[in-house]
Amino acid sequence: MSPHLPLLRRVPLFAELPEEALCGIAERMSSRRLTAGETLFSRGEPGSALYVIVRGTVRVLLPPANASSKPVVLEQLEAGDFVGEMALIDSAPRMASVDSPGGADLLELTRDNFLRELDGAPRVGISMLAIMSKRLRIAANLVGSTASRDINKEADAALTWSQRLADRVAEWNGSWSFLILLFLGTGIWAAINAVPALQFDPYPYQFFNFFLAFLVAVQGPLLMMSQNRQTRKERLHADADYQVNLKNETGIHRILFEIAELRDELASLRAERAGLALHAQKTDSTDSSERANV
């Protein structure tokens, strides 16, 4: 039995496979090691294998459009993740490059070995198509929809009444009205209990101290609930900003590539026109020489 079987069981691509099919996949995989900074494959190369990360990290990136720009990192993958699954379906050129900044150990499944295993276990192909469909939906949402979102509106719409209460308590506690009310309440309480005929909580105001302690005990958890929710909202803002930046970088990278291709085409057209002009000049020169000889 392969020692990498537990790892493959955690890979979403193989998680639902029966034990026999998973063992067959594991037996057809070979080990591969990447040194720090080594490129696994580059964009445009023909795809031929799927890779599962055993140790270390790899980056999925778009290469720089020119020497002065930097590559766009689309995703960073760790142990248990996989990359290059499209190569198992077709041998089309890779759509992105993959490298490992700090080195990594991988399991490689070639397309030929996968097709041999698929002949005996069709469920492998069904599982792979489901995962690929999920990834394609994510990519389609990134490219075809707007990445900017109103996080505050989305978070507020999902609040329950208890969460809204916690937020209102937190907002009120951080206001001058609460502070003024606390000072006024303390002064009125002390003034009333200073009159012997009206005393109900004489100095040192034990009932008032109990009330303040109870108020603090209730406010603490409510404030922490609101603070934790604000932290989650900030994380959502950071995720949304990342998606916007990633989409912008991807779009800019695509534009730069198209500009580079357009420049190549223009250079080719100029060279072709120069060649035609030179040919026409030689033809005119030949015709002139022939007429002169006649």
N, C-alpha and C positions, 0 to 999 in steps of 0.2 A: 504494500500500500504506500502511496506517495506521501512524504512528510508534509507536503503543501496542501493536503486535502482540507484541513480545517480552514486555511486561508481562502481557498476557492469556495468553500461553503459560505463565506461571508461576502463574496463578490455577488452583487445583484444579478449579474448576467447568468450565474450558475446556481443561485440560491434555491431555485425550485426544481432542480434536476434530481432525478432518483440517484441513489448511491451508485448504481452500476454505471450510469451514464457519466457521472462526475468522475469516477475512477478512470473511465476511458479517456476523458478529457485530460486528466492529470498525467496519465501515462504518455500522452502524445505531446506534452509540453517539455520544453528544454529550458535550461537556466541561461541567463545572460547578465553580465555585470557591466555597469556603466561607471567610468571614472568621473571625478569631479570636472564639470564643464563639458563633458562629452555629449554629442548630439546623437539621439536615438535614430531619428529620421528627419528629413527636411521637407518643407513644402514643395510640392511638385514631383517628388519621387513616387514611383509606382508602389502602391500598398501591397503588402504580402503577408502580414502577420498581425496578430493581436498580442498585447503585452499586459500582464498583470504585475502590479508593483508588490514586491515582497518586503523590501526594506528601502528607506530613503524617500526622497521626493523627486518628482519630475515636473517640468513646466510645459504647458501647451501654449505656444506663442505664434504670432505672426511675425515673420522676419521684417527687418527695417526696409522701408521703401528706398532709402538712399543711405549713403555712408554717414551722414550727419544725424540721422534719426535713430531712435532706439526701438527694439522689438516690443510689440504689444503682448503682454502676458494675459492670455484668456482664462487660464485656470491653472491651479497648482494641485497636483495629485499626490496622495500619500499611500502608505501600505494598505492594500485591500481594494484600491481603485484600479481601473483598467483604461487603456487607451488604444486606439487603432482598430476598433471593432469593425469599421466600415470595410477594411481590407479583406475581411473574411467573406464578404458578399461579392465584392468586385475588386478588380485590380486597378481602379482609377487612381490618379495621382493624389497624394496626400494633400489635404486642405490646410494643414498647419504644420509647424515644426514642433519637435519635442526634444528637450534637453534635460540634463540633470545637473544643477549647480553644485551639489555636494556629493554626487555619486549615488547609485542605486542598484539594487538587485532585482531582477525581473524574471518572470516566466513568459516564454514565447510560445505562442500557438500559431503555426503557419497555416495559410489558407488550404494547402493540400491536405494537411493532417486534419483540419477541421472538416473538410468535405468528406474525408474517409469516415470520420466519426459520425457525421450527419447521416450517412447512408444507413447506419445501424441504430441511430437514436434521433428521430425527427424532432423530438421535443426540444432538443438543444436549439434548433433553428427557430422554433416558436418563441422560446424564452428570449432569444437574442433579438428577434423582431420587436417584441414588446418593449425591451429596454431601449432599443434604437428609436422606436417611435416616441418614447418619452423624451429622449434627448433632442429629437428633431422638433418636438413641440416647444421645448424650452428655447431652442435656437430661433424658431419662428416667432415666438413671443418677443424675444429680444430684438429681432430685426424688424418685425412688422408692426409692433406696437410702440406706443410712447413709453419711455422708461421713467419719465418724471411722474411723480404721484403726489397727491396731497396726503401725506402721512398723518397729519393732525386730524383731518376729517375722517380718515379711515379708522384711526384709533378711537376717536370720540364716538363714532357710530357703534363701535363694538363694546362700549362700556356698559356694565350692569349698574343697577341703582346703588348697590353698596360701594362700587368703585367711584361713582359720581359723588357719593357722600364723602368718601375719603378725600377726594380732590377738593371738595368745597371746604372741608375742615382744614386741610393743609393751606388752602388759599386764604381762609379767614384768619388762621393763626399767624400768618405772615403779614398782617395788615395793621395799620394804626388804630382802626376801630376796635380790634380785639384788645390791644394794649390799653387804650383809653377806657374801655369797658371794665377791664381788670382793675385798673387804678380806682375808678369810680366805685366799683363793687366793694373793693377792700375798704375804701374810706367810709362808705355808707354803713358797712358791717361794723366797723370799729366805732362809728359815731352812735349807732343805735345801742350797742352793748356798753357804751359809756354812761348811758342813762340808767340808773338802778331800776326804775319802774319798767323799762323796756328790755332789760337784759334777758337773753335766752342762750347766749354763748359767751360768757364772761372771759376776760383775759386769762390764759394765753390763747383763746379762741380755738379750742380743740376740734370742734365740729367744722370750723372754717378750714383748718389745716387738713382735716380728713377730706373735705370737699376738693381742696386744691390737689391733694395727692391722687384722688380718684380721677380728677380732670387730666392730670399729667399722665397717669397710667392708661387712660383711654386714648389720649392724643398721640402717644408714642407709636403704637401699632398703626394707627390711621395715617400718620405722617410717613412711616416707613412704607406702607402700601402705596401711597401716592409717589414717593420717591422711587420705588422699584419700577413703577409703571412709567415714570418719566425716563428712567434708564433704558427700559425696553423701547420706548418711543425714540430715544436718541440712537439706539442701535438700528432701528428701522430706517431712520433718516440716513445713517451711514451706509446701510445696504442700498438704499435708493440712490444715493450719490454715487456709489460704486457702479451700479448698473448704468447710470447716465454717463459717467466717465468712460466706462467700457464701451458703450455704444458709440460715443463720440470718437474715441480713439480708433475703434474698428472702422467707422465711416471715413475718418480722415485717412486711415491707412489704405482703404480701398480707393479713395480719390487719388492719393499719391501714386498708387500702382497704375491707375488708369492714365494719369498724366505721363508717367514714365513710358507706358505702352504707346501713348499718343506721340511722344517725342521720338520713339523708335520708328513709328510709322512715318512721321514727317521726315526723319533722316533718310529712311529708305526711299521715300518719294523724291527727295532732293537728289539722292544718288542716281535714281532712275532717270530723272529729268536731265541731270548732268551727262549721263551716258547717252541718252537720246540726242542731246544737243551736240555732243562730240561726234556721234555717228553721223548726224546730219551735216556737220561741218566737214567731215571726211568725205562724205558723199558729194557735197558741193565742190569740194576741192578736186575730186576725181573727175567730175563732169566738166569742170573748167579746163582741166588738163587735156581731156579728150577733145574738147572743142578747139583748143589751141593747136593740137596736133593736126586736126583736120584742116 
